[in-house]
Amino acid sequence: MQRKAFFMKASNATEPVEKSDQSTANIEEDDEPPSSLPSPKLPSAAQKSNVHNSKSDLILLFPKARNVNTSPATRSFRKKYFPGIGNKLWNDWHWQVSNRIRTKDQIRNMLCLSEEETAAHENKDRLLPISVTPYYMSLLSEKDPNQPIRRSVIPTIHELRHSCGEADDPLGEEGQSPIPGLVHRYPDRVLFLVHDFCSTYCRYCTRSRVVGHGELHPNHSRLEKALDYIRNTPTIRDVLLSGGDPLVLSDDRLDWLLTRLRQIPHVEIIRIGTKIPSVLPQRVTPQLVRILHRHHPLWMSLHFIHPDECTPEAYRACNLLADAGIPLGSQTVLLKGINDNVDTMKALVHHMMKMRVRPYYLYQCDPITGSAHFRTPIEKGLEIIRGLRGYTSGYAVPTYVVDAPGGGGKIPLMPDYIAGRDDDSILLKNYQGGLYRYPDTQPEP
């Protein structure tokens, strides 16, 4: 557990943790957190009181029950592959991270691999390592390689094919990084890549060139350099923590980082980008939520891509976060064969609304190297927006955006609802295709 000290404290569980077979082939050691990291000095209680109200901890009372509702698929998976692991360990996020499925032998033991999946496992040229939490693996179909969420985390041979227009860094982040791990694209906000570690790796990841390779360490000196840049740039009012997934930091380290950001006077908003409620909902503990609550105003951008991710565990995680007053939004990537139809997307946004997660962005998949099998035509995204607008709540309709290649930023795309102009009126087309006239006074010359 020493290697993971910066990411998590050792579990206090009394049940023994099964060690993964280290003799298994193709274990990506570079995916592991750094082996030795200095522990940043945590702020004293007096320092903390300067940036938040310490009494806020007394307001939040969360249930401590470890046995949460779960799906039949997860219960069946646990019984088959982890029969000796009790509820306490299974629901311990440290155990989930320590027992990630990462090798081809482990995956072959749990899934019937297709020819395309087998070919990918036999090729060592893939950019992104493999990692799936036991919890998320329990949601995957054992026999169907075309199951949407299985396609999102199990590699196929298609990701090894480089198509025209693709790039390892399509958004030009490297050219907009004044220091390693900090992207300053917009005048008033920065993207702070805390580290490059995720509990589960999405095969369409925009940062597959960085994530999982152990090159972006969350060590003290690098984080301090990023904090110094933010501190010395007064135009920055909004900081988005991403990576890797910031929530796999230990509670103490995350609290330290949020406290240091809160000590910078011009930082008004802190956002956290995470897929934890989807792939590792056990991480959302009452203790974590109390820490996050102390650093308001804090927002969270989640990442749901399919209704199959909206399990009882995900509902519980989102409810804990929402109950702490954290505004939740989802940034969903449009993916071919996964969520590229109106019915699937409507079911997803309805789940998110019930979880109190606002469908915020629908992202066109970035043209990263090896992503052609995931990318849809732009018209498909417009078709989905047309199929949602008017047919569900306005809150449930995300903004469809393309993150412009080369660092141009997010560009919103909308179906054309303006049919034309007639004298002093504008002709509008509603969601059913009906035409309506709105008196639109022309500006004086």
GITAQUI-V304287 format. One record per residue. N is the residue number from 0. PHI is phi in degrees with one decimal (* if undefined). PSI is psi in whole degrees, -180 to 180 (* if undefined). OMEGA is omega in degrees with one decimal (* if undefined). Layout:
N;PHI;PSI;OMEGA  N;PHI;PSI;OMEGA
This chain:
0;*;-11;-179.9  1;-61.7;-34;-176.3  2;-66.1;-25;-174.2  3;-105.4;18;-171.8  4;-60.2;-37;-176.5  5;-71.8;-25;-176.2  6;-91.4;-33;-176.1  7;-160.8;151;172.9  8;-81.7;155;177.9  9;-63.1;143;-179.1  10;-67.1;146;176.1  11;-90.8;5;-177.7  12;-61.0;140;-179.2  13;-85.2;-17;179.7  14;-74.6;144;-180.0  15;-68.4;144;177.5  16;-95.3;127;177.4  17;-70.0;130;177.8  18;-85.6;137;178.1  19;-69.8;154;-177.6  20;-73.0;106;-176.0  21;-72.3;-11;178.7  22;-83.8;-7;-178.5  23;-65.9;143;-175.5  24;-71.1;156;171.1  25;63.0;41;171.5  26;-81.9;121;-176.9  27;-82.7;92;-178.3  28;-63.9;-27;-178.1  29;-70.5;-9;178.8  30;-81.1;-17;-176.4  31;-72.1;151;172.7  32;-60.4;158;-179.0  33;-56.4;150;-173.5  34;-78.5;-32;-178.5  35;-141.8;121;-177.9  36;-133.7;137;175.7  37;-66.6;141;178.6  38;-84.4;117;178.2  39;-60.2;145;179.6  40;-69.4;122;-179.2  41;-77.7;146;-179.6  42;-67.7;150;177.8  43;-73.8;169;179.1  44;-61.9;-36;179.5  45;-65.9;-40;178.5  46;-65.1;-41;179.6  47;-62.4;-36;-177.1  48;-66.1;-19;178.9  49;-76.1;-19;-174.7  50;-116.8;-9;174.8  51;-157.3;165;179.5  52;-87.3;111;-176.1  53;-65.5;-19;178.9  54;-70.8;-12;-177.7  55;-62.4;-26;179.0  56;-62.7;-29;-176.2  57;-75.9;-16;-176.9  58;-81.3;-34;-171.9  59;-91.3;114;177.0  60;-119.5;114;-177.1  61;-116.0;150;177.3  62;-63.9;144;-178.4  63;-101.7;6;-177.2  64;-60.6;133;-179.5  65;-90.2;-25;-176.7  66;-88.3;101;180.0  67;-102.8;158;177.0  68;-60.1;149;180.0  69;-144.1;167;-176.9  70;-84.8;157;176.2  71;-57.8;-36;-179.6  72;-62.0;-42;179.5  73;-67.8;-41;178.6  74;-61.5;-43;179.4  75;-64.9;-42;179.9  76;-63.2;-46;-179.9  77;-60.9;-43;-178.7  78;-62.5;-34;-176.2  79;-82.5;-43;-170.7  80;-108.8;-21;179.2  81;-133.8;58;-173.9  82;-66.1;-26;-177.8  83;-92.7;3;-177.7  84;-97.3;117;-179.3  85;-77.9;176;-178.3  86;-60.1;-37;-176.0  87;-62.4;-45;179.7  88;-72.5;-45;-178.5  89;-57.3;-37;-178.2  90;-90.8;10;175.1  91;-93.1;118;-175.0  92;-66.3;-28;176.1  93;-62.9;-42;178.6  94;-64.9;-41;179.6  95;-60.0;-43;179.7  96;-68.6;-42;-178.2  97;-66.5;-25;-175.4  98;-111.7;30;176.3  99;-58.2;148;175.6  100;-86.8;119;-169.7  101;-134.7;-9;-174.9  102;-115.8;158;-179.7  103;-65.5;-33;179.5  104;-68.1;-40;176.7  105;-62.5;-44;-178.2  106;-66.2;-42;178.7  107;-63.2;-30;178.4  108;-71.3;-26;-174.8  109;-106.1;-23;-176.4  110;-129.1;147;170.6  111;-85.2;103;-172.4  112;-76.6;140;174.4  113;-78.9;172;177.8  114;-61.4;-40;-179.5  115;-67.1;-36;177.6  116;-72.0;-42;179.2  117;-60.5;-43;179.6  118;-61.3;-37;179.2  119;-67.2;-39;-178.9  120;-69.4;-27;-178.9  121;-86.0;-8;-179.6  122;-103.2;131;-176.6  123;-97.6;10;-175.6  124;-92.3;2;-177.8  125;-65.2;147;-177.7  126;-74.9;-35;-168.9  127;-111.1;131;175.5  128;-64.0;172;176.7  129;-105.7;134;175.6  130;-160.1;127;178.4  131;-139.5;130;176.4  132;-67.4;151;175.3  133;-54.7;-39;179.1  134;-59.3;-50;-177.0  135;-69.5;-35;176.4  136;-60.9;-32;-180.0  137;-66.6;-17;-179.9  138;-89.3;-12;-176.0  139;-81.3;146;175.3  140;-72.5;132;-179.2  141;-69.7;-35;-170.5  142;-111.0;-20;-174.2  143;-100.5;103;179.9  144;-70.0;-13;180.0  145;-94.8;3;174.5  146;-58.0;131;-172.8  147;-52.4;-53;-174.6  148;-73.7;-23;173.8  149;-65.9;-42;178.5  150;-62.9;-26;-175.9  151;-76.9;-19;-175.8  152;-126.6;-15;178.7  153;-101.0;122;-175.0  154;-68.8;151;171.1  155;-125.9;169;-178.2  156;-62.4;-21;-176.4  157;-64.3;-29;-177.7  158;-74.3;-6;177.1  159;-93.1;0;-178.1  160;-100.7;126;-178.4  161;-93.9;115;-179.0  162;-100.3;163;-178.9  163;-60.4;136;177.3  164;89.4;-6;-179.2  165;-88.4;156;179.4  166;-153.9;155;177.6  167;-67.1;-31;179.1  168;-127.6;69;-172.9  169;-65.0;-25;-177.4  170;-89.7;1;177.9  171;65.5;34;-177.9  172;-68.0;-34;-178.4  173;-61.8;-35;-179.7  174;-77.7;-10;179.2  175;-115.1;24;-179.8  176;-108.7;102;179.0  177;-65.1;-29;173.1  178;-140.7;157;-177.5  179;-56.8;129;175.9  180;86.5;7;178.4  181;-132.0;120;-179.5  182;-108.4;121;-179.5  183;-115.8;86;-177.2  184;-95.7;-46;-178.4  185;-98.0;150;-173.4  186;-58.9;-39;-169.5  187;-105.9;10;-178.2  188;-152.0;156;179.8  189;-131.8;153;171.7  190;-99.1;118;-176.0  191;-106.8;105;178.8  192;-84.5;100;-172.3  193;-65.9;-41;178.4  194;-163.9;-174;-175.6  195;-118.9;24;-174.0  196;-107.1;131;173.4  197;-126.5;151;176.6  198;-72.8;-30;179.5  199;-138.5;133;-177.0  200;-102.3;122;176.1  201;-79.7;134;-174.8  202;-69.2;-16;-178.5  203;-101.7;16;-172.7  204;-57.6;129;178.7  205;-60.8;-32;-176.3  206;-106.5;37;179.4  207;-64.0;-18;177.1  208;-69.2;-22;-174.0  209;-115.7;-46;-170.2  210;-64.0;134;174.2  211;84.6;3;-176.4  212;-102.8;-1;175.3  213;70.5;23;-178.1  214;-100.4;-19;-178.7  215;-110.2;88;-173.9  216;-84.5;146;175.4  217;-87.2;45;-178.5  218;-78.9;163;-173.1  219;-58.2;-47;-174.2  220;-65.8;-40;-179.5  221;-68.0;-43;178.8  222;-63.5;-39;179.7  223;-65.6;-37;177.4  224;-63.3;-40;177.8  225;-66.1;-42;178.3  226;-63.9;-39;177.8  227;-62.2;-42;178.9  228;-61.5;-44;179.5  229;-64.5;-42;-178.5  230;-63.6;-34;-177.1  231;-93.5;8;178.6  232;-123.3;88;-172.0  233;-66.1;-14;178.6  234;-73.7;-15;-178.5  235;-79.9;116;178.9  236;-114.8;-9;-172.9  237;-138.5;125;-179.8  238;-121.0;124;176.7  239;-103.7;116;177.2  240;-86.8;125;179.9  241;-146.7;-157;179.6  242;172.1;-122;27.7  243;35.5;175;-179.3  244;-107.9;117;-177.2  245;-60.6;-27;-174.3  246;-78.0;-2;171.5  247;-88.2;1;166.3  248;-66.3;153;175.7  249;-65.8;161;179.6  250;-56.4;-45;-177.1  251;-63.7;-44;-177.6  252;-68.7;-39;177.9  253;-65.0;-42;177.7  254;-62.2;-41;177.8  255;-60.3;-46;-177.6  256;-66.0;-44;179.3  257;-65.1;-38;178.2  258;-64.7;-42;179.0  259;-63.7;-39;177.2  260;-66.6;-40;-179.6  261;-67.4;-20;178.4  262;-80.5;-6;177.7  263;-90.1;114;-170.0  264;-57.5;-38;-174.0  265;-85.9;-2;175.1  266;-82.4;107;-177.5  267;-89.8;-42;-172.8  268;-122.6;137;170.7  269;-118.3;131;176.1  270;-120.7;149;177.1  271;-123.4;124;174.4  272;-96.9;123;-173.3  273;-152.0;150;171.4  274;-110.3;11;-175.7  275;-54.5;-48;-179.3  276;-60.2;-22;179.1  277;-85.4;-43;-170.5  278;-109.0;-19;-178.2  279;-149.0;60;-175.9  280;-62.8;-18;177.7  281;-62.2;-21;179.6  282;-68.4;-25;-177.9  283;-81.6;90;-178.7  284;-103.0;161;174.7  285;-55.6;-38;179.4  286;-64.0;-44;177.7  287;-60.2;-44;-176.8  288;-65.3;-37;176.7  289;-63.6;-39;178.1  290;-63.4;-48;-179.6  291;-61.2;-39;-178.1  292;-62.1;-28;-178.3  293;-71.6;-14;-171.5  294;-114.6;27;176.4  295;-64.1;152;1.9  296;-76.4;119;-179.1  297;-129.2;132;179.6  298;-116.5;160;-178.9  299;-136.4;129;176.3  300;-103.8;113;-179.3  301;-94.1;176;-176.6  302;-141.1;95;173.9  303;-111.4;139;-179.0  304;-122.2;-15;-174.2  305;-155.9;149;179.6  306;-58.4;-26;179.7  307;-62.8;-18;178.0  308;-82.0;-12;-173.9  309;-89.2;70;-175.7  310;-90.8;171;173.9  311;-56.2;-36;178.9  312;-65.8;-41;178.9  313;-66.7;-40;176.9  314;-59.0;-46;-178.7  315;-62.8;-43;-179.5  316;-61.6;-46;-179.1  317;-67.4;-36;178.2  318;-65.3;-40;177.6  319;-61.5;-43;-179.9  320;-66.8;-44;-178.9  321;-66.9;-37;178.9  322;-63.9;-23;177.8  323;-86.7;9;177.2  324;78.5;20;179.6  325;-90.7;115;176.4  326;-64.8;131;-176.1  327;-114.8;133;173.8  328;-131.6;155;178.7  329;-117.0;136;175.1  330;-110.9;99;-174.7  331;-96.2;131;177.2  332;-89.9;131;176.7  333;-76.2;121;-171.5  334;-131.5;129;-179.0  335;-63.1;130;178.8  336;76.0;2;-179.3  337;-116.5;-53;-178.9  338;-142.5;23;-172.6  339;-90.8;47;170.9  340;-147.2;156;-172.6  341;-63.4;-43;-176.5  342;-61.9;-44;179.2  343;-64.4;-45;-178.2  344;-67.2;-37;178.7  345;-65.2;-43;177.7  346;-62.1;-39;179.8  347;-65.5;-49;-177.1  348;-67.3;-30;176.4  349;-68.8;-40;173.8  350;-59.9;-47;-176.9  351;-62.9;-39;177.9  352;-61.9;-39;178.5  353;-69.7;-26;177.2  354;-86.1;2;-177.4  355;64.6;38;175.8  356;-113.4;120;-179.0  357;-78.8;119;172.6  358;-61.8;108;-169.4  359;-97.1;-64;179.5  360;-117.2;142;161.3  361;-109.5;110;-174.5  362;-90.2;132;163.3  363;-68.1;133;-177.1  364;-59.6;129;-179.4  365;-67.4;146;-178.3  366;-79.8;61;175.4  367;-74.0;162;179.7  368;-59.5;127;177.9  369;81.9;25;-175.6  370;-107.7;5;-173.8  371;-58.0;-35;-177.9  372;-74.3;-9;177.5  373;-101.3;-21;-171.2  374;-85.4;140;178.2  375;-108.1;163;170.1  376;-64.8;152;177.4  377;-55.7;-38;-178.2  378;-59.3;-30;178.4  379;-63.6;-42;177.1  380;-64.2;-41;177.6  381;-64.4;-37;177.9  382;-62.5;-41;179.8  383;-67.3;-42;177.9  384;-62.6;-43;176.6  385;-61.4;-34;-179.6  386;-76.9;-15;177.0  387;-97.7;-43;-175.8  388;-62.1;119;-179.9  389;91.3;-19;-179.0  390;-103.9;-1;173.5  391;-153.4;176;-177.7  392;-59.3;145;177.7  393;-59.1;-35;177.6  394;-61.6;-24;-176.0  395;-88.7;0;-178.1  396;-100.3;113;-179.5  397;-76.4;167;171.6  398;-88.8;125;179.7  399;-84.0;123;-175.7  400;-132.7;151;168.0  401;-112.7;126;173.6  402;-83.2;107;-168.5  403;-60.9;127;176.8  404;-57.6;144;179.1  405;89.6;5;176.5  406;93.7;21;-179.0  407;-76.5;-13;179.4  408;89.0;180;-175.4  409;-79.2;130;179.9  410;-119.3;118;-179.1  411;-74.9;143;177.5  412;-123.3;135;-179.8  413;-134.4;147;170.5  414;-59.3;154;-176.8  415;-82.6;105;179.6  416;-99.3;-1;176.5  417;-97.3;116;-176.1  418;-90.5;-14;-179.7  419;148.0;-166;-178.6  420;-136.2;142;178.3  421;-133.8;103;-175.9  422;54.0;-120;-177.1  423;-94.0;20;179.1  424;-124.7;152;174.5  425;-109.4;138;-179.4  426;-95.6;124;-176.3  427;-114.9;144;177.9  428;-109.0;126;-179.2  429;-86.8;-176;-174.0  430;-65.6;-20;178.4  431;-94.4;0;-179.6  432;91.3;1;178.2  433;-73.4;147;180.0  434;-97.5;138;-179.1  435;-137.1;145;-177.0  436;-103.2;129;176.8  437;-121.3;126;179.6  438;-68.2;111;-174.6  439;-120.7;99;-176.0  440;-65.0;128;178.8  441;-73.1;141;176.1  442;-65.4;147;179.0  443;-67.4;146;179.2  444;-60.6;*;*
